[in-house]
Amino acid sequence: DGSFKGTAAPKVALEAPKVVKELEYRKSVDAEEKPEPHPPPPEPVIAEPPKVEASPPLVDLL
C-alpha cells in the first residue's frame, strides 16, 4: 500500500495543476469570445390576472 501511495501522489500532484490551468484558460477564452449571457427578462406581472377570486374560498375552508 505504502509504495503505491508514494507513486500515485506525485503523479496526481503533477497532473492537477495542468487540468486547473486548462480550465482557467478555457474560461478566459470563453469570456473573450462571447459576452456573459444575460438572465432572461422576468415575466411581466400584469400578464397574470390577480388571484383575488381564489383566496376567499381558501380562507373559508381554513
Stockholm file with secondary structure:
# STOCKHOLM 1.0

chainA/1-62         DGSFKGTAAPKVALEAPKVVKELEYRKSVDAEEKPEPHPPPPEPVIAEPPKVEASPPLVDLL
#=GR chainA/1-62 SS CHHHHHHHHHHHHHHHHHHHHHHHHHHHHHHHHSCCCCCCCCCCGGGSCCTTTTHHHHHHHC
#=GC SS_cons        CHHHHHHHHHHHHHHHHHHHHHHHHHHHHHHHHSCCCCCCCCCCGGGSCCTTTTHHHHHHHC
//
